[in-house]
C-alpha cells in the first residue's frame, strides 16, 4: 500500500522543466547592482513592473480604500467575514468594464457570466474540469506557455496535442497544421474537446489575426462537442499595431445563425496579473455565455477564491474611469519603449527577434549561435547563457517549439539599468563566442543540470529536418 497517492508522487507537474529550473538557478544567485553585481539577471519571469508608480499614486490618493474604509468608517469586519463565492458585485462590474475598455468598448461583458478565480492558472484548470474528461485532449499552437503542462494536464488528466507552428510564417496557425494535430490526436485514440490559444501569444508577443480566428471557428463550428478557449490575460499589453482583437469581437461580427452554433462553446480567460501587474493579488476570471459552464465553474471556484479585501480594493481602483484610461495608455507606452530597448540591444549583438506588438517579452532567434541544429545544442547554449552570461531566459524547447534556437526573453520585470547590464553581457558573450569552438566552455554544467529535462512537443529531441 502506498503512503502517498499517485498524484502526489507522479512526475507530470512539469516542475522539472528548464523553464522552472532556470528560476531556481536565479534564486541561488540573484543579481543585485550593489550586493551581487555578477549574479544572474531574471529574464525568464513575465511580470510587469513598469507601472507600479501609477498604482502607488492612486493608492496614496485613496487612503480609505487601502485602509478598508467606506465614507471614513472601517469596513474591516464586513470584509473579514465569509463572502459568497459568486464574488462582490461591485468588483465583477468594475472588472468587466475594465475588460471592455481594454477592447476599446467594441464588446461588452455581462458580470453574471463571469466566474472569479485565484488567477488565470485556476481559471484554465477549472475550464478543463468543466469541458473535458480525463484522457481527452486540447489542441494548442506551438510555441506555448510552459506552465500549461501543469495548469491543463496535471490534476485534470487532460492531454495536450501540439499544433505545430513554424518560423516559416512567423509561427502563425495554418489549416494544415490544425488538421495534422487533429489527426495526431485521433491516431492516439484521444477525443479532442477543443483548442486553447493565448491572445496575445505567450511566448511570441503577437496577436492572433482575424484569419486565424476564422480558421479556428470554422474548425470547431461543426464539431458539436468542441470548445474554443481564448486566454486573453495579455490583452492590455498590446502596444503597437495590429490592434488586439478579442474572440468575443469575432463572435459579435458573425451572422446570428453562425454565432448561435458556437456561442456557448467559446470561453475567455482573463487576469489582472499582466495588464495591471498584480500577479500576487491572484485575480483571474472565466467569461462564458454557457450557463452550465458558469454554474459548474462557480462551484469549483470555492477551491480558489479571491479575497474580499482584494476585491474591495480593486473594485474601487477599476471603477475610477479617469485612472484606468490613463493607466492603460501610459502602461502601453512604457511597454513599447522597453520592448524597443530590448530589441535594439539584441540587434547590436547581432541577434534578431520575431516582430511583436504585445506582451512582456520577445521571441528571440539565436539559431545562428547553436553548434548544431538540435535541441541538445539549444540546451548547451542556454546553460552557457545562465552561467557564463548570467541571464535566466526560457529555451524554446520548454515552450514546445518545434525548432531549436528560439528563446523567450522578458523585459518588463526589471529596471532600465538592469536591462542595460543584461544587454552588455549578451553583446560581450556573442563577441567572445565568435570563432570559438563548439563545446568549449570554462564552466562545468554536469552537476547542476543532471536532473533537467527537455519539454518538447515531440518525443524526438532532434530538429525537424533531422527526423
C-alpha positions in Angstrom: 0.0 0.0 0.0 1.3 3.5 -0.9 1.9 6.1 1.7 1.1 8.9 -0.8 -1.3 9.0 -3.7 -0.1 8.6 -7.3 -1.0 12.2 -8.0 1.4 13.3 -5.2 4.2 11.1 -6.4 3.9 11.4 -10.2 6.3 13.4 -12.3 3.8 15.2 -14.5 3.7 18.5 -12.8 6.3 20.0 -15.1 8.4 21.4 -12.3 11.5 19.7 -13.7 11.2 21.7 -16.9 14.1 24.0 -17.8 11.5 26.8 -17.6 11.1 26.4 -13.9 14.5 25.2 -13.1 16.0 28.3 -14.5 14.2 30.2 -11.8 15.9 28.0 -9.2 19.3 28.9 -10.6 18.4 32.6 -10.4 17.2 32.3 -6.8 20.5 30.8 -5.8 22.5 33.7 -7.2 20.2 36.7 -7.9 21.7 39.8 -9.4 21.9 43.0 -7.3 23.6 46.1 -8.6 25.4 46.6 -5.2 25.3 43.3 -3.3 25.8 40.9 -6.2 26.7 42.6 -9.4 27.8 39.3 -11.0 24.6 37.5 -10.2 22.0 36.1 -12.6 19.5 38.5 -14.0 16.0 37.2 -14.1 14.7 37.5 -17.7 12.5 34.4 -17.5 9.7 35.9 -15.5 6.8 37.6 -17.3 6.0 40.3 -14.7 5.0 43.9 -15.5 6.8 46.2 -13.0 6.9 49.2 -15.3 3.8 51.0 -14.0 3.8 50.4 -10.2 4.2 54.1 -9.6 0.8 54.7 -11.2 -0.8 52.2 -8.9 1.0 53.5 -5.8 0.0 57.1 -6.7 -3.7 56.1 -6.9 -3.4 54.3 -3.5 -1.8 57.3 -1.9 -4.7 59.5 -3.2 -7.3 57.0 -1.9 -6.1 56.0 1.6 -9.6 54.9 2.7 -9.6 52.1 0.2 -6.3 50.6 1.2 -7.3 51.2 4.9 -10.6 49.3 4.2 -12.8 52.2 5.0 -16.0 53.4 3.4 -17.0 57.1 3.9 -14.4 57.3 6.5 -15.7 54.3 8.5 -14.0 51.0 8.9 -15.4 48.0 7.0 -12.8 45.6 8.2 -15.3 43.4 9.9 -17.5 43.3 6.9 -14.6 42.2 4.7 -13.2 39.8 7.2 -16.4 37.6 7.2 -17.0 34.8 4.7 -18.2 36.1 1.3 -20.4 34.3 -1.2 -18.2 32.6 -3.9 -20.1 34.4 -6.6 -17.8 37.4 -5.8 -18.6 41.0 -4.9 -21.0 42.5 -7.4 -19.1 45.9 -7.4 -15.9 44.2 -8.3 -17.3 42.0 -11.0 -18.9 45.0 -12.6 -15.7 47.0 -12.4 -13.7 44.1 -13.9 -16.0 43.6 -16.9 -15.9 47.3 -17.6 -12.1 47.3 -17.5 -12.0 44.4 -19.9 -14.3 46.3 -22.3 -12.2 49.4 -22.0 -9.1 47.5 -23.0 -11.0 46.2 -26.0 -12.0 49.9 -26.8 -15.6 49.1 -25.9 -16.1 47.2 -29.1 -17.6 44.4 -27.0 -19.2 44.4 -23.5 -19.3 41.7 -20.9 -22.1 40.6 -18.5 -20.9 40.2 -14.9 -23.4 37.4 -14.5 -21.4 35.3 -17.0 -18.2 35.8 -15.1 -16.6 33.5 -12.6 -13.8 34.8 -10.4 -10.8 32.5 -9.8 -7.4 32.7 -8.0 -5.5 33.7 -11.1 -5.5 32.5 -14.7 -3.9 29.2 -13.6 -7.0 28.3 -11.7 -9.3 29.6 -14.5 -7.7 27.4 -17.1 -7.7 24.3 -15.0 -11.3 24.9 -14.0 -12.3 25.1 -17.6 -10.6 21.8 -18.3 -12.6 20.2 -15.5 -15.8 21.7 -16.9 -15.5 20.7 -20.5 -13.2 17.7 -20.7 -12.7 14.2 -19.1 -9.5 12.6 -18.1 -7.8 11.3 -21.3 -9.5 13.9 -23.5 -7.3 16.3 -25.5 -6.9 20.0 -26.3 -5.0 21.3 -29.2 -2.5 24.1 -28.5 -0.5 26.0 -31.1 3.3 26.0 -30.5 5.2 27.5 -29.0 3.1 27.8 -25.9 3.4 28.8 -22.3 5.3 26.0 -20.4 3.0 26.3 -17.4 0.2 24.8 -19.4 1.7 21.4 -18.9 0.9 21.9 -15.3 -2.3 24.0 -15.5 -4.2 22.0 -18.1 -2.8 18.5 -17.5 -1.5 17.7 -14.1 -4.7 17.3 -12.0 -7.2 17.0 -14.8 -5.6 14.2 -16.8 -6.3 16.1 -20.0 -3.7 15.7 -22.8 -2.2 18.5 -24.9 -1.6 17.8 -28.6 0.5 20.5 -30.3 -0.5 22.4 -33.4 3.0 22.7 -34.9 3.7 26.2 -36.0 7.0 27.3 -37.6 9.1 30.3 -38.2 8.5 30.0 -42.0 5.3 32.1 -41.5 6.2 33.7 -38.1 4.5 30.9 -36.2 1.0 31.6 -37.5 -1.6 28.9 -37.2 -2.4 27.2 -40.6 -5.2 24.9 -41.6 -2.8 22.1 -42.4 -1.1 22.3 -39.0 -4.5 22.3 -37.3 -5.7 19.3 -39.3 -2.5 17.5 -38.6 -2.8 18.0 -34.9 -6.4 16.7 -35.0 -5.2 13.6 -36.9 -2.3 13.1 -34.4 -4.8 13.1 -31.6 -7.1 10.6 -33.4 -4.2 8.2 -34.0 -3.6 8.3 -30.3 -7.2 7.5 -29.7 -7.7 10.8 -28.0 -11.1 12.6 -28.1 -10.4 16.3 -29.0 -12.5 18.6 -26.9 -11.2 21.9 -28.2 -8.5 24.3 -29.0 -6.9 26.7 -26.5 -5.0 29.8 -27.7 -3.3 32.7 -25.9 -4.1 36.0 -27.5 -1.8 37.9 -27.3 0.6 34.9 -27.5 2.9 33.9 -24.7 5.8 33.4 -25.7 5.6 35.1 -29.1 4.3 38.5 -28.1 2.0 38.7 -31.1 -1.8 39.0 -31.5 -3.9 36.5 -33.4 -5.1 37.6 -36.8 -8.7 37.5 -37.9 -7.8 34.9 -40.4 -6.5 32.6 -37.7 -9.7 33.1 -35.7 -11.8 32.4 -38.7 -9.8 29.2 -39.2 -10.3 28.1 -35.6 -14.0 28.9 -35.5 -14.6 27.0 -38.8 -12.7 24.1 -37.3 -14.9 23.8 -34.2 -18.2 25.0 -35.7 -19.5 21.7 -36.9 -17.9 19.6 -34.2 -20.7 20.0 -31.6 -18.7 18.9 -28.5 -15.6 21.0 -29.2 -14.7 24.3 -27.4 -12.5 27.3 -28.1 -10.8 28.8 -25.1 -9.1 32.2 -25.6 -6.6 33.1 -22.9 -6.5 36.9 -23.1 -4.5 37.8 -20.0 -2.1 39.9 -22.1 -4.9 41.9 -23.9 -4.0 45.2 -22.2 -0.3 44.9 -23.1 -0.8 45.5 -26.9 1.5 48.5 -27.6 1.6 48.7 -31.4 -0.3 47.7 -34.5 -2.0 45.5 -35.3 -4.5 46.2 -32.6 -5.9 43.5 -30.3 -9.0 41.6 -31.5 -10.8 39.6 -28.8 -12.6 36.3 -29.8 -15.7 38.0 -28.4 -15.4 40.7 -31.1 -15.2 38.0 -33.8 -18.4 36.3 -32.4 -20.1 39.7 -32.4 -19.3 40.2 -36.1 -20.7 36.8 -37.1 -24.1 36.3 -38.5 -26.7 35.3 -35.9 -27.0 31.8 -37.3 -23.3 31.1 -37.4 -22.7 32.7 -33.9 -25.5 30.6 -32.4 -23.7 27.4 -33.4 -20.7 28.2 -31.2 -21.7 30.9 -28.8 -21.9 28.6 -25.8 -18.6 26.8 -26.7 -16.3 29.8 -26.7 -14.8 30.9 -23.4 -12.4 33.7 -22.3 -9.8 33.6 -19.6 -8.6 36.8 -18.1 -6.5 38.0 -15.2 -5.0 41.2 -13.7 -1.6 39.6 -13.3 -0.2 41.1 -16.6 -2.3 44.1 -17.6 -2.3 45.6 -14.1 1.0 43.9 -12.9 -0.6 42.2 -9.9 0.2 38.5 -10.0 0.5 38.4 -6.2 -3.1 39.5 -5.9 -4.3 36.3 -7.6 -7.2 37.7 -9.6 -8.4 35.6 -12.5 -11.7 35.1 -14.3 -13.6 32.9 -16.7 -16.1 34.5 -19.0 -18.6 32.3 -20.8 -22.0 32.5 -22.3 -22.6 28.9 -21.4 -24.8 28.9 -18.3 -23.9 25.3 -17.4 -20.1 26.2 -17.6 -20.6 29.3 -15.4 -22.6 27.3 -12.8 -20.1 24.5 -12.6 -17.1 26.8 -12.6 -18.7 28.9 -9.8 -19.0 25.8 -7.6 -15.4 24.8 -8.4 -14.2 28.4 -7.6 -14.7 27.7 -3.9 -11.3 25.9 -4.0 -9.6 29.1 -5.1 -11.4 32.3 -4.2 -10.3 35.9 -4.5 -10.2 37.5 -1.1 -12.9 40.1 -0.2 -10.2 42.6 0.7 -8.6 42.3 -2.8 -12.0 42.6 -4.5 -12.9 45.7 -2.5 -9.6 47.5 -3.2 -9.6 46.7 -6.9 -13.3 47.5 -7.3 -12.6 51.0 -6.2 -9.5 51.3 -8.4 -11.1 49.9 -11.6 -14.2 52.0 -11.1 -12.1 55.1 -11.4 -12.5 55.6 -15.1 -10.1 58.5 -15.2 -7.4 56.4 -13.7 -8.0 53.3 -15.8 -7.9 55.3 -19.0 -4.6 56.9 -18.0 -3.1 53.7 -16.8 -3.9 51.7 -19.9 -2.4 54.3 -22.2 0.7 55.0 -20.2 1.4 51.4 -19.5 1.3 50.5 -23.2 3.7 53.4 -23.9 6.1 52.2 -21.3 5.9 48.6 -22.6 6.6 49.8 -26.2 9.7 51.8 -25.1 11.0 48.9 -23.0 10.5 46.4 -25.8 12.3 48.7 -28.2 15.3 48.8 -25.8 15.5 45.0 -25.7 15.2 44.6 -29.5 17.8 47.3 -30.1 20.2 45.9 -27.5 20.0 42.4 -29.1 20.4 43.8 -32.6 23.7 45.4 -31.5 24.8 41.9 -30.5 23.7 40.5 -33.9 20.6 38.9 -32.6 17.1 39.3 -34.1 13.6 39.0 -32.6 10.3 38.0 -34.0 8.4 41.2 -34.7 6.0 41.6 -31.8 3.3 44.0 -30.8 2.3 42.9 -27.3 3.3 41.0 -24.1 6.1 41.4 -21.6 8.8 39.5 -23.7 10.3 38.9 -27.1 10.7 35.7 -29.0 14.4 35.8 -29.7 16.2 34.0 -32.6 19.6 32.6 -31.5 19.7 29.8 -34.1 23.0 31.2 -35.5 24.6 30.7 -32.1 23.9 26.9 -32.0 26.7 24.5 -32.5 24.2 22.2 -34.4 20.6 22.3 -35.3 19.5 20.2 -32.3 17.7 20.7 -29.1 20.7 19.3 -27.3 22.7 22.2 -28.8 19.9 24.6 -27.7 20.3 23.4 -24.1 24.0 23.7 -24.2 23.7 27.3 -25.4 21.1 28.0 -22.7 23.3 26.7 -20.0 26.1 29.0 -21.1 23.7 31.9 -21.0 22.6 31.0 -17.5 26.1 30.5 -16.1 28.5 32.4 -18.2 26.3 35.4 -19.3 24.4 35.4 -16.0 20.9 35.6 -17.6 17.9 33.3 -17.0 15.9 33.1 -20.2 13.4 30.5 -21.3 14.6 28.0 -24.0 12.2 27.3 -26.9 12.1 23.6 -26.1 10.4 24.4 -22.7 7.7 26.1 -24.8 7.4 23.1 -27.1 8.8 25.0 -30.0 9.4 22.6 -33.0 12.7 24.4 -34.0 15.8 24.7 -31.8 17.4 28.0 -31.2 14.5 30.2 -30.1 14.3 31.7 -26.6 11.7 33.8 -24.7 13.3 36.9 -23.1 11.3 39.1 -20.7 11.9 42.8 -20.4 9.3 44.3 -18.1 10.3 42.8 -14.7 13.5 44.8 -14.2 14.8 48.4 -14.1 16.1 50.1 -17.2 19.6 50.0 -15.7 19.4 46.2 -15.2 18.3 45.7 -18.7 21.3 47.7 -19.9 23.6 45.5 -17.9 21.9 42.4 -19.5 22.4 43.7 -23.0 26.1 44.4 -22.3 26.5 40.9 -21.1 24.9 39.5 -24.2 27.0 41.6 -26.5 30.2 40.6 -24.8 29.2 36.9 -24.9 28.5 37.0 -28.6 31.8 38.8 -29.3 33.7 36.3 -27.2 31.9 33.3 -28.8 32.8 34.4 -32.3 35.3 31.9 -33.7 35.2 29.8 -30.5 35.0 26.0 -30.9 31.7 24.4 -30.2 31.6 22.5 -26.9 34.4 24.6 -25.4 33.5 26.2 -22.1 35.2 27.0 -18.8 32.1 26.1 -16.9 31.0 22.6 -15.8 27.3 22.0 -16.1 27.1 18.3 -15.3 26.3 18.5 -11.6 23.9 21.5 -11.7 21.8 20.3 -14.6 21.9 16.5 -14.2 18.2 16.3 -13.4 17.0 18.8 -16.0 14.7 17.6 -18.8 13.5 18.6 -22.2 9.9 19.8 -22.6 9.4 19.2 -26.3 6.2 18.8 -28.4 7.6 15.5 -29.6 9.3 12.6 -28.0 12.2 13.0 -30.5 14.7 15.7 -29.5 16.1 16.1 -33.0 15.4 19.1 -35.1 12.6 18.7 -37.7 14.8 18.2 -40.8 16.9 15.6 -38.9 14.0 13.3 -38.0 
